[in-house]
Amino acid sequence: MEKQELLYVGKAKKVYSTEDPDLCIFEYKDDATAFNGLKKGSFEGKGIINNQMSNFIFKLLEKKGVKTHLVEEISERETLVKKVEIIPLEVIVRNIAAGSFSKRYGVEEGTLFESPTLEYSYKNDDLGDPLINYYHALALKLATKEELDQIADIAFKVNEGLKEIFLNIGIKLVDFKIEVGRTAQGEIVLADEISPDTCRLWDAKTNKKLDKDRFRLDLGEFGDVYREVWGRLTSFYK
């Protein structure tokens, strides 16, 4: 399967069509962005790590019953995926207070929630990806009631799977965001990626940040922590 037309250039990857109208190719870039693209950076090999790590995690989640867009990894930076219509929602699950949640509600970072929280942001760069609720999503016709219920089920299923996956390698899953899409058959599946770009990950013993907050907050060791997380995953899940 070979790349054909460039369909989309995002912050972290490019998307190409293929000869099969139901399949696309993701090509991961080394670029990093924060604050809706206002801050930009990179490190060599980031795209390779995120491509391989995301595929690795998707396969683990599939074993736990989560349906994804993954077809196969075709190179270090490229993956063949099912073509989906992305629902314009960032689906955010939080287990521990951090980031914008702490700032928005005045909750001390590190506060453990009794149960996970679910948030939606409207994927719209011009509007700054505003926080919206279930009824806003219906009013904007982003998804149906049935689809929103499915999305919530997927989000919590992914959360349970990821918590176990990361705890096995000594990492707390603080929060994460996912994207979902509709396949040509109308099925809702997990799409995009799961990586330290999309998850907040803290070392279980020290609470050291092992994710893109190293870049956002100028903490240093940006590339090192991505390599560390990937190394822990591949060492444990042989």
Backbone as CSV, one residue per row, in Angstrom:
resi,resn,N_x,N_y,N_z,CA_x,CA_y,CA_z,C_x,C_y,C_z
1,MET,0.856,-1.198,0.000,0.000,0.000,0.000,0.889,1.244,0.000
2,GLU,0.658,2.154,-0.961,1.512,3.338,-1.076,0.716,4.619,-0.888
3,LYS,1.441,5.673,-0.448,0.829,6.982,-0.270,0.452,7.579,-1.620
4,GLN,-0.685,8.240,-1.645,-1.097,8.960,-2.841,-1.289,10.440,-2.504
5,GLU,-2.501,10.925,-2.490,-2.744,12.345,-2.252,-2.586,12.706,-0.768
6,LEU,-1.936,13.858,-0.518,-1.850,14.383,0.840,-3.207,14.982,1.199
7,LEU,-3.862,14.400,2.195,-5.215,14.823,2.568,-5.230,15.875,3.662
8,TYR,-4.249,15.793,4.557,-4.308,16.648,5.749,-2.921,16.739,6.372
9,VAL,-2.564,17.931,6.824,-1.327,18.135,7.588,-1.720,18.670,8.960
10,GLY,-1.474,17.885,9.991,-1.798,18.299,11.351,-0.554,18.721,12.102
11,LYS,-0.718,18.941,13.404,0.401,19.391,14.227,1.472,18.317,14.365
12,ALA,1.056,17.050,14.362,1.997,15.965,14.650,2.118,14.924,13.547
13,LYS,1.228,14.999,12.532,1.278,13.971,11.491,0.663,14.463,10.181
14,LYS,0.983,13.741,9.112,0.371,13.961,7.806,-0.499,12.749,7.482
15,VAL,-1.575,12.992,6.738,-2.479,11.909,6.366,-2.568,11.845,4.843
16,TYR,-2.355,10.646,4.306,-2.373,10.441,2.854,-3.462,9.441,2.472
17,SER,-4.006,9.632,1.285,-4.918,8.629,0.727,-4.098,7.466,0.179
18,THR,-4.790,6.358,-0.116,-4.165,5.199,-0.757,-5.065,4.766,-1.917
19,GLU,-4.669,3.714,-2.618,-5.502,3.210,-3.719,-6.824,2.639,-3.218
20,ASP,-6.873,2.307,-1.917,-8.107,1.825,-1.298,-8.827,3.011,-0.652
21,PRO,-10.020,3.361,-1.110,-10.711,4.539,-0.570,-11.066,4.439,0.908
22,ASP,-11.008,3.226,1.474,-11.346,3.032,2.887,-10.124,3.016,3.799
23,LEU,-8.923,3.211,3.214,-7.692,3.169,4.000,-6.852,4.424,3.780
24,CYS,-6.164,4.859,4.825,-5.263,6.011,4.756,-3.912,5.632,5.362
25,ILE,-2.926,6.474,5.128,-1.616,6.293,5.747,-1.306,7.513,6.607
26,PHE,-0.973,7.265,7.879,-0.480,8.303,8.788,1.041,8.348,8.673
27,GLU,1.593,9.539,8.574,3.039,9.730,8.642,3.328,10.681,9.800
28,TYR,4.002,10.186,10.810,4.258,10.963,12.028,5.464,11.889,11.842
29,LYS,5.325,13.114,12.320,6.381,14.121,12.252,7.103,14.213,13.601
30,ASP,8.254,14.878,13.596,8.995,15.092,14.839,8.537,16.358,15.559
31,ASP,7.590,17.081,14.982,7.157,18.366,15.538,6.383,18.192,16.841
32,ALA,6.497,19.210,17.693,5.707,19.286,18.924,5.092,20.675,19.005
33,THR,3.856,20.750,19.455,3.199,22.039,19.652,2.493,22.037,20.998
34,ALA,2.256,23.236,21.511,1.504,23.401,22.755,0.749,24.715,22.679
35,PHE,-0.259,24.831,23.548,-1.061,26.060,23.632,-1.668,26.415,22.272
36,ASN,-2.375,25.393,21.701,-3.037,25.555,20.400,-2.086,26.034,19.305
37,GLY,-0.876,25.487,19.322,0.083,25.771,18.264,0.926,27.006,18.465
38,LEU,0.733,27.723,19.576,1.507,28.948,19.810,2.962,28.643,20.154
39,LYS,3.204,27.507,20.800,4.566,27.102,21.137,4.944,25.920,20.260
40,LYS,6.112,25.986,19.652,6.527,24.932,18.728,7.930,24.447,19.055
41,GLY,8.154,23.158,18.833,9.464,22.567,19.049,9.520,21.205,18.397
42,SER,10.554,20.433,18.714,10.685,19.088,18.154,11.854,18.382,18.822
43,PHE,11.932,17.080,18.621,13.176,16.360,18.894,13.273,15.226,17.890
44,GLU,14.496,14.907,17.519,14.723,13.910,16.477,14.214,12.539,16.933
45,GLY,13.400,11.929,16.101,12.877,10.595,16.390,11.549,10.591,17.114
46,LYS,11.009,11.758,17.423,9.727,11.818,18.133,8.624,11.114,17.339
47,GLY,8.577,11.362,16.025,7.549,10.741,15.194,7.646,9.229,15.178
48,ILE,8.880,8.723,15.198,9.087,7.270,15.211,8.555,6.680,16.516
49,ILE,8.912,7.315,17.634,8.460,6.821,18.942,6.938,6.857,19.030
50,ASN,6.333,7.994,18.650,4.883,8.117,18.790,4.133,7.155,17.877
51,ASN,4.645,6.960,16.668,4.018,6.005,15.753,4.037,4.606,16.353
52,GLN,5.218,4.168,16.752,5.356,2.800,17.241,4.652,2.601,18.579
53,MET,4.741,3.605,19.464,4.097,3.486,20.768,2.578,3.465,20.640
54,SER,2.048,4.344,19.798,0.600,4.399,19.617,0.071,3.074,19.074
55,ASN,0.734,2.536,18.074,0.310,1.249,17.507,0.397,0.130,18.541
56,PHE,1.463,0.150,19.319,1.686,-0.844,20.363,0.539,-0.803,21.380
57,ILE,0.175,0.411,21.816,-0.894,0.582,22.805,-2.251,0.225,22.200
58,PHE,-2.481,0.626,20.940,-3.749,0.278,20.287,-3.937,-1.231,20.259
59,LYS,-2.866,-1.974,19.978,-2.966,-3.438,19.935,-3.304,-4.002,21.316
60,LEU,-2.696,-3.427,22.363,-3.008,-3.863,23.725,-4.467,-3.566,24.068
61,LEU,-4.956,-2.393,23.643,-6.351,-2.029,23.907,-7.315,-2.902,23.115
62,GLU,-6.936,-3.262,21.897,-7.792,-4.141,21.091,-7.996,-5.491,21.785
63,LYS,-6.955,-5.962,22.474,-7.066,-7.221,23.218,-8.049,-7.084,24.378
64,LYS,-8.282,-5.841,24.805,-9.224,-5.567,25.893,-10.610,-5.195,25.359
65,GLY,-10.819,-5.348,24.042,-12.137,-5.152,23.454,-12.415,-3.769,22.892
66,VAL,-11.384,-2.918,22.783,-11.561,-1.580,22.209,-11.327,-1.655,20.703
67,LYS,-12.291,-1.214,19.919,-12.131,-1.221,18.466,-11.397,0.053,18.034
68,THR,-10.404,-0.106,17.156,-9.586,1.031,16.715,-9.514,1.085,15.191
69,HIS,-8.899,2.160,14.702,-8.741,2.321,13.254,-7.478,1.644,12.735
70,LEU,-6.678,1.048,13.614,-5.385,0.491,13.229,-5.541,-0.686,12.264
71,VAL,-4.736,-0.654,11.187,-4.650,-1.801,10.273,-3.281,-2.452,10.431
72,GLU,-2.216,-1.716,10.090,-0.874,-2.246,10.314,0.170,-1.143,10.233
73,GLU,1.258,-1.329,10.960,2.410,-0.434,10.895,3.214,-0.814,9.657
74,ILE,3.503,0.178,8.799,4.180,-0.154,7.552,5.616,0.370,7.481
75,SER,5.991,1.238,8.405,7.382,1.676,8.531,7.537,2.330,9.893
76,GLU,8.751,2.770,10.208,8.995,3.407,11.515,8.070,4.592,11.763
77,ARG,7.771,5.339,10.705,6.970,6.560,10.846,5.560,6.447,10.276
78,GLU,5.259,5.349,9.599,4.009,5.275,8.842,3.138,4.102,9.286
79,THR,1.833,4.373,9.314,0.870,3.345,9.700,-0.342,3.398,8.780
80,LEU,-0.788,2.219,8.375,-2.001,2.098,7.573,-3.191,2.008,8.527
81,VAL,-4.188,2.882,8.292,-5.355,2.938,9.176,-6.633,2.949,8.343
82,LYS,-7.727,2.580,8.990,-9.031,2.721,8.355,-9.349,4.208,8.222
83,LYS,-9.876,4.585,7.089,-10.290,5.974,6.910,-11.564,6.200,7.718
84,VAL,-11.535,7.213,8.557,-12.712,7.511,9.378,-13.066,8.995,9.241
85,GLU,-14.323,9.274,9.497,-14.776,10.657,9.622,-14.633,11.029,11.096
86,ILE,-13.646,11.862,11.391,-13.385,12.218,12.786,-14.540,13.049,13.334
87,ILE,-15.070,12.638,14.456,-16.082,13.439,15.152,-15.346,14.594,15.826
88,PRO,-15.746,15.844,15.584,-14.944,16.989,16.041,-15.032,17.257,17.543
89,LEU,-14.645,16.232,18.309,-14.608,16.334,19.761,-13.258,15.824,20.253
90,GLU,-12.656,16.558,21.188,-11.571,15.989,21.968,-12.232,15.380,23.198
91,VAL,-12.033,14.104,23.384,-12.659,13.376,24.485,-11.596,13.212,25.570
92,ILE,-11.830,13.824,26.720,-10.808,13.925,27.768,-11.274,13.184,29.017
93,VAL,-10.442,12.273,29.496,-10.723,11.559,30.738,-9.630,11.923,31.742
94,ARG,-10.047,12.259,32.963,-9.111,12.669,34.010,-9.277,11.771,35.239
95,ASN,-8.156,11.271,35.743,-8.133,10.484,36.973,-7.573,11.269,38.153
96,ILE,-6.732,12.243,37.838,-6.040,13.058,38.839,-6.075,14.504,38.356
97,ALA,-6.286,15.451,39.253,-6.344,16.861,38.860,-4.976,17.349,38.377
98,ALA,-4.972,18.024,37.239,-3.742,18.588,36.683,-4.126,19.536,35.552
99,GLY,-3.147,20.282,35.072,-3.324,21.115,33.888,-4.485,22.077,33.992
100,SER,-5.267,22.148,32.906,-6.354,23.131,32.829,-7.441,22.866,33.866
101,PHE,-7.644,21.609,34.268,-8.658,21.321,35.288,-8.296,22.009,36.605
102,SER,-7.028,21.887,37.013,-6.585,22.518,38.254,-6.722,24.032,38.185
103,LYS,-6.351,24.613,37.031,-6.434,26.066,36.875,-7.884,26.534,36.829
104,ARG,-8.708,25.802,36.124,-10.095,26.219,35.920,-10.906,26.169,37.208
105,TYR,-10.675,25.135,38.013,-11.521,24.920,39.183,-10.803,25.132,40.516
106,GLY,-9.535,25.525,40.467,-8.802,25.787,41.701,-8.550,24.549,42.530
107,VAL,-8.351,23.423,41.852,-8.094,22.158,42.539,-6.591,21.892,42.514
108,GLU,-6.028,21.559,43.646,-4.592,21.330,43.726,-4.163,20.193,42.796
109,GLU,-3.106,20.447,42.022,-2.588,19.406,41.132,-2.191,18.186,41.949
110,GLY,-2.566,17.027,41.461,-2.256,15.786,42.151,-3.410,15.236,42.958
111,THR,-4.522,15.992,43.043,-5.696,15.506,43.768,-6.322,14.334,43.020
112,LEU,-6.432,13.199,43.704,-6.999,11.997,43.095,-8.521,12.060,43.140
113,PHE,-9.165,11.840,42.000,-10.631,11.850,41.947,-11.186,10.512,42.438
114,GLU,-12.364,10.567,43.069,-13.015,9.333,43.506,-13.429,8.482,42.311
115,SER,-13.798,9.140,41.218,-14.100,8.431,39.972,-13.618,9.311,38.823
116,PRO,-13.293,8.733,37.667,-12.776,9.532,36.564,-13.788,10.545,36.053
117,THR,-13.299,11.680,35.570,-14.164,12.698,34.975,-14.066,12.603,33.453
118,LEU,-15.128,13.005,32.780,-15.182,13.007,31.315,-15.506,14.414,30.836
119,GLU,-14.702,14.927,29.922,-14.916,16.254,29.350,-14.897,16.158,27.830
120,TYR,-15.548,17.129,27.196,-15.473,17.256,25.739,-15.010,18.663,25.385
121,SER,-14.104,18.741,24.418,-13.754,20.021,23.815,-14.167,19.980,22.352
122,TYR,-14.695,21.085,21.867,-15.077,21.207,20.461,-13.824,21.443,19.652
123,LYS,-13.485,20.507,18.749,-12.269,20.624,17.953,-12.439,21.720,16.898
124,ASN,-11.979,22.909,17.258,-12.080,24.045,16.357,-10.973,25.035,16.726
125,ASP,-9.889,25.038,15.929,-8.736,25.882,16.239,-9.091,27.363,16.296
126,ASP,-9.982,27.793,15.418,-10.355,29.219,15.387,-11.017,29.663,16.685
127,LEU,-11.714,28.732,17.332,-12.412,29.048,18.586,-11.590,28.676,19.818
128,GLY,-10.409,28.085,19.582,-9.566,27.687,20.712,-10.013,26.413,21.397
129,ASP,-10.675,25.522,20.666,-11.124,24.227,21.214,-11.880,24.392,22.534
130,PRO,-13.005,25.111,22.523,-13.703,25.384,23.792,-14.298,24.130,24.427
131,LEU,-14.353,24.145,25.758,-14.994,23.076,26.507,-16.497,23.111,26.237
132,ILE,-17.082,21.960,25.940,-18.534,21.891,25.726,-19.085,20.690,26.482
133,ASN,-20.402,20.623,26.608,-20.996,19.473,27.283,-21.815,18.626,26.299
134,TYR,-22.412,17.593,26.827,-23.205,16.628,26.048,-24.277,17.343,25.215
135,TYR,-24.977,18.275,25.846,-26.085,18.943,25.166,-25.596,19.939,24.122
136,HIS,-24.442,20.561,24.364,-23.836,21.412,23.340,-23.501,20.574,22.098
137,ALA,-22.941,19.396,22.332,-22.565,18.511,21.220,-23.788,18.130,20.385
138,LEU,-24.910,17.894,21.069,-26.153,17.591,20.354,-26.643,18.820,19.583
139,ALA,-26.612,19.996,20.232,-27.088,21.224,19.588,-26.273,21.554,18.350
140,LEU,-24.959,21.288,18.416,-24.067,21.557,17.284,-24.094,20.431,16.250
141,LYS,-24.863,19.378,16.553,-25.005,18.217,15.664,-23.649,17.560,15.356
142,LEU,-22.820,17.496,16.381,-21.517,16.853,16.234,-21.653,15.333,16.274
143,ALA,-22.667,14.864,17.001,-22.915,13.430,17.131,-24.341,13.238,17.635
144,THR,-24.850,12.039,17.458,-26.190,11.716,17.965,-26.096,11.299,19.432
145,LYS,-27.252,11.188,20.088,-27.276,10.706,21.475,-26.636,9.325,21.576
146,GLU,-26.980,8.457,20.631,-26.448,7.096,20.647,-24.925,7.108,20.490
147,GLU,-24.438,7.972,19.597,-22.992,8.047,19.384,-22.286,8.605,20.607
148,LEU,-22.862,9.626,21.240,-22.241,10.192,22.441,-22.185,9.170,23.568
149,ASP,-23.219,8.345,23.676,-23.194,7.273,24.676,-22.092,6.265,24.359
150,GLN,-21.946,5.941,23.084,-20.880,5.033,22.656,-19.510,5.634,22.945
151,ILE,-19.362,6.923,22.660,-18.082,7.608,22.876,-17.707,7.576,24.352
152,ALA,-18.674,7.832,25.226,-18.414,7.782,26.668,-17.984,6.376,27.085
153,ASP,-18.661,5.358,26.557,-18.307,3.973,26.879,-16.877,3.662,26.431
154,ILE,-16.529,4.099,25.211,-15.176,3.880,24.691,-14.156,4.577,25.580
155,ALA,-14.444,5.833,25.950,-13.501,6.625,26.749,-13.197,5.946,28.080
156,PHE,-14.222,5.474,28.770,-13.998,4.840,30.074,-13.341,3.466,29.930
157,LYS,-13.648,2.778,28.829,-12.999,1.484,28.572,-11.509,1.686,28.291
158,VAL,-11.198,2.717,27.498,-9.800,3.055,27.223,-9.094,3.432,28.528
159,ASN,-9.772,4.194,29.369,-9.172,4.612,30.639,-8.788,3.415,31.487
160,GLU,-9.703,2.462,31.626,-9.401,1.284,32.437,-8.228,0.504,31.843
161,GLY,-8.222,0.385,30.519,-7.134,-0.333,29.858,-5.802,0.369,30.023
162,LEU,-5.784,1.680,29.797,-4.539,2.440,29.891,-4.003,2.481,31.316
163,LYS,-4.897,2.626,32.296,-4.434,2.649,33.695,-3.664,1.371,34.017
164,GLU,-4.209,0.239,33.593,-3.547,-1.045,33.853,-2.231,-1.151,33.090
165,ILE,-2.261,-0.775,31.808,-1.052,-0.849,30.970,0.079,-0.032,31.582
166,PHE,-0.221,1.196,31.996,0.831,2.072,32.516,1.227,1.724,33.947
167,LEU,0.272,1.300,34.767,0.627,0.941,36.135,1.580,-0.245,36.160
168,ASN,1.436,-1.138,35.182,2.344,-2.288,35.079,3.786,-1.874,34.834
169,ILE,3.995,-0.654,34.325,5.363,-0.176,34.076,5.710,1.004,34.993
170,GLY,4.998,1.087,36.134,5.340,2.068,37.146,4.973,3.494,36.806
171,ILE,3.868,3.666,36.061,3.451,5.008,35.642,1.981,5.218,35.984
172,LYS,1.672,6.402,36.552,0.289,6.796,36.812,-0.289,7.464,35.563
173,LEU,-1.506,7.073,35.195,-2.228,7.740,34.121,-3.036,8.876,34.746
174,VAL,-2.552,10.102,34.578,-3.201,11.275,35.170,-4.446,11.643,34.376
175,ASP,-4.265,11.843,33.082,-5.382,12.144,32.181,-4.951,11.864,30.752
176,PHE,-5.905,11.923,29.837,-5.583,11.716,28.426,-6.717,12.259,27.572
177,LYS,-6.405,12.485,26.310,-7.455,12.842,25.349,-7.389,11.874,24.179
178,ILE,-8.555,11.538,23.672,-8.628,10.673,22.500,-9.531,11.324,21.461
179,GLU,-9.431,10.805,20.241,-10.361,11.166,19.181,-11.011,9.888,18.687
180,VAL,-12.242,10.017,18.239,-12.959,8.869,17.683,-13.517,9.260,16.324
181,GLY,-13.796,8.244,15.518,-14.319,8.523,14.184,-15.279,7.451,13.725
182,ARG,-16.019,7.795,12.666,-16.957,6.854,12.055,-16.282,6.194,10.852
183,THR,-16.321,4.874,10.809,-15.812,4.155,9.643,-16.825,4.274,8.503
184,ALA,-16.447,3.750,7.354,-17.355,3.754,6.194,-18.629,2.979,6.500
185,GLN,-18.536,2.049,7.457,-19.705,1.243,7.835,-20.503,1.901,8.969
186,GLY,-20.059,3.075,9.415,-20.780,3.800,10.462,-20.421,3.384,11.875
187,GLU,-19.387,2.572,12.014,-18.969,2.128,13.346,-18.092,3.198,14.000
188,ILE,-18.290,3.435,15.305,-17.468,4.384,16.048,-16.244,3.651,16.580
189,VAL,-15.045,4.148,16.238,-13.808,3.485,16.669,-12.826,4.515,17.216
190,LEU,-11.916,4.036,18.044,-10.813,4.861,18.537,-9.883,5.181,17.375
191,ALA,-9.495,6.460,17.246,-8.654,6.886,16.129,-7.497,7.749,16.634
192,ASP,-6.808,8.390,15.698,-5.694,9.286,15.981,-4.557,8.522,16.670
193,GLU,-4.140,8.926,17.875,-2.995,8.296,18.523,-3.138,8.316,20.037
194,ILE,-2.349,7.474,20.689,-2.172,7.521,22.141,-0.672,7.489,22.394
195,SER,-0.171,8.535,23.038,1.265,8.696,23.243,1.478,9.717,24.358
196,PRO,2.731,10.008,24.731,2.960,11.084,25.710,2.542,12.465,25.191
197,ASP,2.211,12.574,23.916,1.625,13.815,23.388,0.180,13.976,23.857
198,THR,-0.506,12.874,24.059,-1.951,12.911,24.330,-2.319,12.454,25.742
199,CYS,-1.326,12.015,26.511,-1.558,11.543,27.887,-0.686,12.321,28.862
200,ARG,-1.208,12.542,30.075,-0.346,12.983,31.177,0.075,11.737,31.941
201,LEU,1.374,11.547,32.056,1.938,10.358,32.669,2.938,10.772,33.744
202,TRP,2.757,10.262,34.954,3.681,10.556,36.055,4.294,9.261,36.567
203,ASP,5.581,9.321,36.895,6.205,8.163,37.514,5.474,7.828,38.809
204,ALA,5.170,6.545,39.008,4.334,6.139,40.147,5.000,6.382,41.498
205,LYS,6.329,6.410,41.533,7.035,6.612,42.803,7.392,8.072,43.049
206,THR,7.844,8.763,42.010,8.389,10.117,42.192,7.461,11.228,41.705
207,ASN,6.419,10.872,40.933,5.521,11.839,40.272,6.240,12.685,39.216
208,LYS,7.407,12.237,38.785,8.087,12.937,37.693,7.214,12.902,36.445
209,LYS,7.096,14.032,35.774,6.278,14.124,34.564,6.997,13.443,33.405
210,LEU,6.286,12.530,32.729,6.864,11.730,31.646,6.076,11.938,30.356
211,ASP,5.792,13.196,30.019,4.902,13.482,28.891,5.205,14.867,28.314
212,LYS,4.295,15.362,27.490,4.528,16.634,26.788,4.572,17.837,27.715
213,ASP,4.181,17.689,28.982,4.338,18.790,29.932,5.809,19.176,30.094
214,ARG,6.724,18.245,29.830,8.162,18.599,29.851,8.432,19.718,28.859
215,PHE,7.743,19.682,27.718,7.880,20.709,26.675,7.044,21.936,27.003
216,ARG,5.782,21.719,27.377,4.878,22.836,27.683,5.457,23.752,28.760
217,LEU,6.019,23.141,29.795,6.435,23.874,30.990,7.944,24.119,31.045
218,ASP,8.645,23.828,29.938,10.103,24.048,29.863,10.839,23.327,30.989
219,LEU,10.499,22.053,31.202,11.107,21.285,32.285,12.359,20.524,31.839
220,GLY,12.653,20.540,30.536,13.802,19.793,30.033,13.500,18.307,29.886
221,GLU,14.478,17.574,29.370,14.382,16.112,29.187,13.188,15.708,28.324
222,PHE,12.792,16.559,27.395,11.605,16.315,26.569,11.692,14.977,25.841
223,GLY,12.714,14.833,25.023,12.865,13.583,24.279,13.195,12.399,25.170
224,ASP,13.938,12.653,26.245,14.367,11.564,27.131,13.176,10.843,27.754
225,VAL,12.152,11.601,28.173,11.028,10.928,28.848,10.186,10.117,27.862
226,TYR,10.076,10.582,26.611,9.364,9.786,25.604,10.091,8.460,25.395
227,ARG,11.411,8.542,25.292,12.194,7.322,25.107,12.085,6.418,26.332
228,GLU,12.012,7.019,27.522,11.873,6.224,28.750,10.551,5.472,28.778
229,VAL,9.455,6.153,28.464,8.142,5.492,28.467,8.122,4.355,27.453
230,TRP,8.636,4.614,26.265,8.667,3.588,25.223,9.532,2.408,25.662
231,GLY,10.660,2.706,26.297,11.533,1.638,26.780,10.863,0.780,27.850
232,ARG,10.137,1.434,28.765,9.438,0.665,29.804,8.371,-0.227,29.189
233,LEU,7.634,0.286,28.211,6.570,-0.509,27.568,7.149,-1.740,26.891
234,THR,8.191,-1.549,26.097,8.744,-2.669,25.326,9.483,-3.665,26.217
235,SER,10.003,-3.202,27.367,10.671,-4.110,28.290,9.663,-5.004,29.012
236,PHE,8.509,-4.432,29.391,7.510,-5.193,30.142,6.682,-6.079,29.228
237,TYR,6.176,-5.501,28.116,5.274,-6.238,27.226,6.071,-6.860,26.082
238,LYS,6.855,-7.900,26.406,7.705,-8.535,25.396,6.907,-9.529,24.572
